[in-house]
Amino acid sequence: MTHTQIKQRKADNLQKTFLWLIVIDYILLSFFLFQLGSLDLRTGTMISLLLIFYNGLLAFFCFHRANRTDDSYIIYPIISAILLAFVCFLYFFFLVA
């Protein structure tokens, strides 16, 4: 593939959908972060498990999707979202619950 072909290649619909799933992940994490103080243990645990499941699926799809050399940029928002979720979970389970 020449340099002009790579430059002219546009993101396909699956790539755009995947990027929107990353944005939705950050929105879900921010909702969880804003509701931390008002959640009881059962609700917080259920939401945490659902977010872990969602982030796990997103990471799985991310590593399968980023198989081309120019798609590696998509890994970084996923890793930062997983780290943010981990910090939120630690904060909830050790300081709030």
DSSP file with accessible surface (Angstrom, degrees, kcal/mol):
  #  RESIDUE AA STRUCTURE BP1 BP2  ACC     N-H-->O    O-->H-N    N-H-->O    O-->H-N    TCO  KAPPA ALPHA  PHI   PSI    X-CA   Y-CA   Z-CA
    1    1 A M              0   0  150      0, 0.0     2,-0.1     0, 0.0     0, 0.0   0.000 360.0 360.0 360.0 128.3    0.0    0.0    0.0
    2    2 A T     >  -     0   0   77      1,-0.1     4,-1.9     4,-0.0     5,-0.2  -0.313 360.0-105.5 -81.0 169.5    1.5    3.3   -1.0
    3    3 A H  H  > S+     0   0  137      1,-0.2     4,-2.1     2,-0.2     5,-0.2   0.872 119.6  51.9 -64.4 -36.3    1.5    6.4    1.2
    4    4 A T  H  > S+     0   0   86      1,-0.2     4,-1.9     2,-0.2    -1,-0.2   0.870 107.7  52.1 -71.4 -33.0   -1.3    8.1   -0.8
    5    5 A Q  H  > S+     0   0   99      2,-0.2     4,-1.0     1,-0.2    -1,-0.2   0.898 111.1  47.1 -68.5 -38.3   -3.5    5.1   -0.5
    6    6 A I  H  < S+     0   0   73     -4,-1.9     3,-0.4     1,-0.2    -2,-0.2   0.909 112.4  50.3 -67.5 -40.1   -3.1    5.0    3.3
    7    7 A K  H  < S+     0   0  159     -4,-2.1    -2,-0.2     1,-0.2    -1,-0.2   0.862 112.5  46.4 -67.4 -33.7   -3.7    8.8    3.5
    8    8 A Q  H  < S+     0   0  145     -4,-1.9     2,-0.2    -5,-0.2    -1,-0.2   0.633  85.7 108.6 -86.2 -12.1   -6.9    8.5    1.5
    9    9 A R     <  -     0   0   84     -4,-1.0     2,-0.2    -3,-0.4     3,-0.0  -0.457  57.5-153.7 -69.6 130.6   -8.3    5.6    3.3
   10   10 A K        -     0   0  184     -2,-0.2     2,-0.2     1,-0.1    -2,-0.1  -0.658  25.2 -90.9-104.1 160.6  -11.3    6.6    5.5
   11   11 A A        -     0   0   48     -2,-0.2    -1,-0.1     1,-0.1     2,-0.0  -0.467  43.2-131.6 -69.1 136.5  -12.6    5.0    8.6
   12   12 A D     >  -     0   0   70     -2,-0.2     4,-2.0     1,-0.1     5,-0.2  -0.243  28.1 -97.2 -81.1 175.6  -15.3    2.4    7.9
   13   13 A N  H  > S+     0   0  125      1,-0.2     4,-2.5     2,-0.2     5,-0.2   0.852 123.2  55.4 -65.6 -33.5  -18.6    2.2    9.7
   14   14 A L  H  > S+     0   0  106      2,-0.2     4,-2.4     1,-0.2    -1,-0.2   0.912 107.3  49.9 -66.1 -39.0  -17.3   -0.5   12.2
   15   15 A Q  H  > S+     0   0    2      2,-0.2     4,-2.1     1,-0.2    -2,-0.2   0.918 111.6  48.3 -65.4 -41.6  -14.5    1.8   13.2
   16   16 A K  H  X S+     0   0  107     -4,-2.0     4,-2.0     2,-0.2    -2,-0.2   0.912 111.8  49.7 -66.3 -40.0  -16.9    4.7   13.8
   17   17 A T  H  X S+     0   0   79     -4,-2.5     4,-2.0     1,-0.2    -2,-0.2   0.915 109.4  52.0 -64.2 -40.6  -19.2    2.6   15.8
   18   18 A F  H  X S+     0   0   12     -4,-2.4     4,-1.6     1,-0.2    -2,-0.2   0.903 108.0  51.1 -63.8 -39.2  -16.3    1.4   17.9
   19   19 A L  H  X S+     0   0   63     -4,-2.1     4,-1.9     1,-0.2    -1,-0.2   0.889 108.6  51.8 -66.2 -35.9  -15.2    4.9   18.6
   20   20 A W  H  X S+     0   0  168     -4,-2.0     4,-2.6     1,-0.2    -1,-0.2   0.864 105.4  55.6 -68.4 -34.2  -18.7    5.8   19.7
   21   21 A L  H  X S+     0   0   59     -4,-2.0     4,-1.9     2,-0.2    -1,-0.2   0.874 106.3  51.4 -64.5 -33.6  -18.7    2.8   22.0
   22   22 A I  H  X S+     0   0   10     -4,-1.6     4,-2.0     2,-0.2    -2,-0.2   0.923 109.7  49.0 -67.5 -42.3  -15.5    4.2   23.6
   23   23 A V  H  X S+     0   0   63     -4,-1.9     4,-2.0     1,-0.2    -2,-0.2   0.926 110.3  51.1 -63.0 -42.2  -17.3    7.6   24.1
   24   24 A I  H  X S+     0   0   74     -4,-2.6     4,-2.8     1,-0.2    -1,-0.2   0.884 105.8  57.0 -62.9 -36.0  -20.3    5.8   25.7
   25   25 A D  H  X S+     0   0    0     -4,-1.9     4,-2.4     1,-0.2    -1,-0.2   0.932 107.3  47.0 -61.1 -44.5  -17.8    4.0   28.0
   26   26 A Y  H  X S+     0   0   77     -4,-2.0     4,-2.2     2,-0.2    -1,-0.2   0.881 111.5  51.6 -66.4 -35.1  -16.5    7.4   29.3
   27   27 A I  H  X S+     0   0   80     -4,-2.0     4,-2.4     2,-0.2    -2,-0.2   0.932 110.4  48.4 -66.1 -44.1  -20.1    8.7   29.7
   28   28 A L  H  X S+     0   0   71     -4,-2.8     4,-2.3     1,-0.2    -2,-0.2   0.910 111.7  50.0 -62.3 -41.1  -21.0    5.6   31.7
   29   29 A L  H  X S+     0   0    1     -4,-2.4     4,-2.4    -5,-0.2    -1,-0.2   0.889 109.8  50.3 -65.9 -37.2  -17.9    5.9   33.9
   30   30 A S  H  X S+     0   0   42     -4,-2.2     4,-2.4     2,-0.2    -2,-0.2   0.904 109.6  50.7 -69.6 -37.5  -18.7    9.6   34.5
   31   31 A F  H  X S+     0   0  128     -4,-2.4     4,-1.4     2,-0.2    -2,-0.2   0.918 111.7  48.5 -61.8 -42.9  -22.3    8.8   35.5
   32   32 A F  H  < S+     0   0    7     -4,-2.3     4,-0.4     1,-0.2    -2,-0.2   0.919 110.9  51.0 -62.2 -41.7  -20.9    6.1   37.9
   33   33 A L  H >< S+     0   0   82     -4,-2.4     3,-0.9     1,-0.2     4,-0.3   0.905 110.5  47.9 -64.5 -40.5  -18.4    8.6   39.3
   34   34 A F  H 3< S+     0   0  159     -4,-2.4     3,-0.3     1,-0.2    -1,-0.2   0.763 114.5  46.6 -73.6 -22.6  -21.1   11.3   40.0
   35   35 A Q  T >X S+     0   0  100     -4,-1.4     3,-0.8    -3,-0.2     4,-0.6   0.356  80.2 104.1 -99.4   6.6  -23.4    8.7   41.7
   36   36 A L  G X4 S+     0   0    4     -3,-0.9     3,-0.9    -4,-0.4    -1,-0.2   0.877  77.9  52.1 -58.3 -41.6  -20.7    7.2   43.9
   37   37 A G  G 34 S+     0   0   73     -4,-0.3    -1,-0.2    -3,-0.3    -2,-0.1   0.781 111.8  45.0 -69.1 -25.2  -21.9    8.9   47.1
   38   38 A S  G <4 S+     0   0   86     -3,-0.8     2,-0.3    -4,-0.1    -1,-0.2   0.411  90.4 101.8-101.6   3.9  -25.5    7.9   46.8
   39   39 A L    <<  -     0   0   28     -3,-0.9     2,-0.1    -4,-0.6    -3,-0.0  -0.682  60.5-143.1 -91.0 138.4  -25.0    4.2   45.8
   40   40 A D     >  -     0   0   94     -2,-0.3     4,-2.5    57,-0.1     5,-0.3  -0.389  35.5 -95.4 -85.9 177.1  -25.5    1.4   48.3
   41   41 A L  H  > S+     0   0  100      1,-0.2     4,-2.3     2,-0.2     5,-0.2   0.909 120.9  48.0 -64.0 -42.6  -23.2   -1.7   48.3
   42   42 A R  H  > S+     0   0  204      2,-0.2     4,-2.3     1,-0.2    -1,-0.2   0.943 115.7  42.9 -66.4 -46.8  -25.5   -3.9   46.2
   43   43 A T  H  > S+     0   0   61      2,-0.2     4,-2.7     1,-0.2     5,-0.2   0.922 115.3  49.6 -65.7 -42.9  -26.2   -1.3   43.5
   44   44 A G  H  X S+     0   0    0     -4,-2.5     4,-2.4     1,-0.2    -1,-0.2   0.886 111.1  49.8 -63.5 -37.8  -22.6   -0.2   43.4
   45   45 A T  H  X S+     0   0   48     -4,-2.3     4,-2.5    -5,-0.3    -1,-0.2   0.921 111.5  48.4 -67.0 -41.7  -21.4   -3.8   43.1
   46   46 A M  H  X S+     0   0  108     -4,-2.3     4,-2.3     2,-0.2    -2,-0.2   0.933 113.7  46.0 -64.8 -44.5  -23.9   -4.5   40.3
   47   47 A I  H  X S+     0   0   57     -4,-2.7     4,-2.5     1,-0.2    -1,-0.2   0.910 112.1  52.6 -65.2 -39.0  -23.0   -1.4   38.3
   48   48 A S  H  X S+     0   0    2     -4,-2.4     4,-2.4    -5,-0.2    -2,-0.2   0.921 109.4  48.5 -62.7 -43.1  -19.3   -2.2   38.9
   49   49 A L  H  X S+     0   0  100     -4,-2.5     4,-2.4     2,-0.2    -1,-0.2   0.902 111.6  49.6 -65.1 -39.7  -19.7   -5.7   37.5
   50   50 A L  H  X S+     0   0  108     -4,-2.3     4,-2.6     2,-0.2    -2,-0.2   0.907 112.0  48.2 -65.4 -39.5  -21.6   -4.4   34.5
   51   51 A L  H  X S+     0   0    9     -4,-2.5     4,-2.9     2,-0.2     5,-0.2   0.884 110.6  51.4 -68.4 -36.1  -18.9   -1.8   33.8
   52   52 A I  H  X S+     0   0   89     -4,-2.4     4,-2.5    -5,-0.2    -2,-0.2   0.931 111.7  47.6 -63.7 -43.3  -16.1   -4.4   34.2
   53   53 A F  H  X S+     0   0  136     -4,-2.4     4,-2.5     2,-0.2    -2,-0.2   0.934 113.7  47.2 -62.5 -44.9  -18.0   -6.6   31.7
   54   54 A Y  H  X S+     0   0   54     -4,-2.6     4,-2.5     1,-0.2    -2,-0.2   0.928 114.3  46.3 -64.4 -44.8  -18.4   -3.7   29.3
   55   55 A N  H  X S+     0   0    8     -4,-2.9     4,-2.5     2,-0.2    -1,-0.2   0.869 111.4  53.0 -66.9 -35.1  -14.8   -2.7   29.5
   56   56 A G  H  X S+     0   0   42     -4,-2.5     4,-2.4    -5,-0.2    -2,-0.2   0.927 111.3  45.1 -64.8 -45.3  -13.7   -6.3   29.1
   57   57 A L  H  X S+     0   0   68     -4,-2.5     4,-2.8     2,-0.2     5,-0.2   0.913 113.3  51.1 -62.9 -40.9  -15.7   -6.7   25.9
   58   58 A L  H  X S+     0   0    4     -4,-2.5     4,-2.2    -5,-0.2    -2,-0.2   0.913 111.3  47.3 -64.2 -40.5  -14.4   -3.3   24.7
   59   59 A A  H  X S+     0   0   15     -4,-2.5     4,-2.4     2,-0.2     5,-0.2   0.906 111.4  51.5 -67.4 -40.1  -10.8   -4.3   25.4
   60   60 A F  H  X S+     0   0  113     -4,-2.4     4,-1.5     1,-0.2    -2,-0.2   0.951 114.3  42.4 -60.5 -48.7  -11.3   -7.7   23.7
   61   61 A F  H  X S+     0   0  104     -4,-2.8     4,-2.2     1,-0.2    -1,-0.2   0.853 111.4  57.7 -66.9 -32.4  -12.7   -6.0   20.6
   62   62 A C  H  X S+     0   0    0     -4,-2.2     4,-2.4    -5,-0.2    -2,-0.2   0.934 106.8  45.9 -64.2 -46.4  -10.1   -3.3   20.7
   63   63 A F  H  < S+     0   0  120     -4,-2.4    -1,-0.2     1,-0.2    -2,-0.2   0.802 116.2  46.2 -71.7 -24.8   -7.2   -5.7   20.5
   64   64 A H  H  < S+     0   0  116     -4,-1.5     3,-0.4    -5,-0.2    -1,-0.2   0.805 115.2  47.3 -81.3 -29.4   -8.8   -7.7   17.7
   65   65 A R  H >< S+     0   0   48     -4,-2.2     2,-1.1     1,-0.2     3,-0.5   0.833 102.0  63.8 -78.7 -34.1   -9.7   -4.5   15.8
   66   66 A A  T 3<  +     0   0   17     -4,-2.4    -1,-0.2     1,-0.2    -2,-0.1  -0.219  63.0 120.5 -88.6  49.3   -6.3   -2.9   16.2
   67   67 A N  T 3   +     0   0  128     -2,-1.1    -1,-0.2    -3,-0.4     2,-0.2   0.681  56.1  78.7 -87.2 -16.6   -4.5   -5.5   14.1
   68   68 A R  S X  S-     0   0   90     -3,-0.5     3,-1.2     1,-0.1     4,-0.1  -0.582  88.5-120.3 -86.8 157.5   -3.3   -3.0   11.5
   69   69 A T  G >  S+     0   0  136      1,-0.3     3,-0.7    -2,-0.2    -1,-0.1   0.821 111.2  51.5 -69.8 -28.5   -0.3   -0.9   12.3
   70   70 A D  G 3  S+     0   0   60      1,-0.2     3,-0.3     2,-0.1    -1,-0.3   0.448  99.5  65.8 -90.2   4.3   -2.2    2.4   11.9
   71   71 A D  G X   +     0   0    6     -3,-1.2     3,-1.4     1,-0.2     4,-0.2   0.320  67.8  99.5-102.3   7.9   -5.0    1.3   14.2
   72   72 A S  G X>  +     0   0   57     -3,-0.7     3,-1.3     1,-0.3     4,-0.5   0.708  65.3  75.9 -70.9 -15.9   -2.9    1.2   17.4
   73   73 A Y  G 34 S+     0   0  108     -3,-0.3     3,-0.5     1,-0.2    -1,-0.3   0.756  84.3  66.4 -64.6 -21.5   -4.1    4.7   18.5
   74   74 A I  G <> S+     0   0    1     -3,-1.4     4,-0.8     1,-0.2    -1,-0.2   0.697  88.4  66.6 -77.1 -15.6   -7.4    3.1   19.5
   75   75 A I  H <> S+     0   0   31     -3,-1.3     4,-2.4    -4,-0.2    -1,-0.2   0.883  89.9  64.2 -72.6 -35.5   -5.8    1.1   22.3
   76   76 A Y  H  X S+     0   0  160     -4,-0.5     4,-2.3    -3,-0.5     5,-0.2   0.882 100.0  47.7 -64.8 -43.0   -4.9    4.1   24.4
   77   77 A P  H  > S+     0   0   42      0, 0.0     4,-2.1     0, 0.0    -1,-0.2   0.889 112.8  51.6 -65.3 -31.2   -8.4    5.4   25.2
   78   78 A I  H  X S+     0   0    2     -4,-0.8     4,-2.4     2,-0.2    -2,-0.2   0.938 110.6  46.7 -68.7 -44.8   -9.5    1.9   26.2
   79   79 A I  H  X S+     0   0   74     -4,-2.4     4,-2.4     1,-0.2    -1,-0.2   0.918 112.9  49.3 -64.6 -40.8   -6.6    1.4   28.5
   80   80 A S  H  X S+     0   0   52     -4,-2.3     4,-2.4    -5,-0.2    -1,-0.2   0.892 110.7  50.8 -67.5 -34.7   -7.2    4.8   30.1
   81   81 A A  H  X S+     0   0    0     -4,-2.1     4,-2.5    -5,-0.2    -2,-0.2   0.903 110.0  49.9 -67.6 -38.3  -10.9    4.0   30.6
   82   82 A I  H  X S+     0   0   63     -4,-2.4     4,-2.4     2,-0.2    -2,-0.2   0.918 111.8  47.9 -66.4 -40.5  -10.0    0.7   32.2
   83   83 A L  H  X S+     0   0  104     -4,-2.4     4,-2.3     2,-0.2    -2,-0.2   0.907 111.7  49.9 -66.2 -39.9   -7.6    2.5   34.6
   84   84 A L  H  X S+     0   0   67     -4,-2.4     4,-2.4     2,-0.2    -2,-0.2   0.917 111.0  49.5 -63.5 -41.4  -10.2    5.2   35.4
   85   85 A A  H  X S+     0   0    2     -4,-2.5     4,-2.7     2,-0.2    -2,-0.2   0.916 109.0  52.6 -64.0 -40.5  -12.8    2.4   36.1
   86   86 A F  H  X S+     0   0  120     -4,-2.4     4,-2.5     2,-0.2    -2,-0.2   0.925 110.0  47.8 -61.8 -43.0  -10.3    0.7   38.4
   87   87 A V  H  X S+     0   0   89     -4,-2.3     4,-2.6     1,-0.2    -1,-0.2   0.919 112.4  49.7 -65.0 -41.6   -9.7    3.9   40.3
   88   88 A C  H  X S+     0   0    4     -4,-2.4     4,-2.6     2,-0.2    -2,-0.2   0.907 111.2  49.2 -62.8 -41.6  -13.5    4.4   40.6
   89   89 A F  H  X S+     0   0   21     -4,-2.7     4,-2.8     2,-0.2     5,-0.3   0.914 111.6  48.5 -65.9 -42.7  -14.0    0.8   41.8
   90   90 A L  H  X S+     0   0   68     -4,-2.5     4,-2.1    -5,-0.2     5,-0.4   0.926 112.4  49.1 -61.5 -43.7  -11.2    1.2   44.4
   91   91 A Y  H  X>S+     0   0  115     -4,-2.6     4,-1.8    -5,-0.2     5,-1.1   0.915 114.6  45.5 -62.0 -42.9  -12.7    4.4   45.6
   92   92 A F  I  X>S+     0   0    0     -4,-2.6     5,-3.1     3,-0.2     4,-0.9   0.958 117.1  41.0 -66.9 -49.4  -16.2    3.0   45.9
   93   93 A F  I  <5S+     0   0   82     -4,-2.8    -1,-0.2     1,-0.2    -2,-0.2   0.794 126.0  32.0 -76.3 -25.3  -15.3   -0.3   47.6
   94   94 A F  I  <5S+     0   0  158     -4,-2.1    -1,-0.2    -5,-0.3    -3,-0.2   0.732 132.5  22.6-104.1 -24.6  -12.8    1.1   50.1
   95   95 A L  I  <5S+     0   0  128     -4,-1.8    -3,-0.2    -5,-0.4    -2,-0.1   0.711 128.8  31.3-114.7 -27.4  -14.0    4.6   50.8
   96   96 A V  I  <<       0   0   46     -5,-1.1    -3,-0.2    -4,-0.9    -4,-0.2   0.875 360.0 360.0 -99.0 -50.2  -17.7    4.8   50.0
   97   97 A A      <       0   0   67     -5,-3.1   -57,-0.1    -6,-0.2   -60,-0.0  -0.146 360.0 360.0 -74.1 360.0  -19.2    1.4   50.7
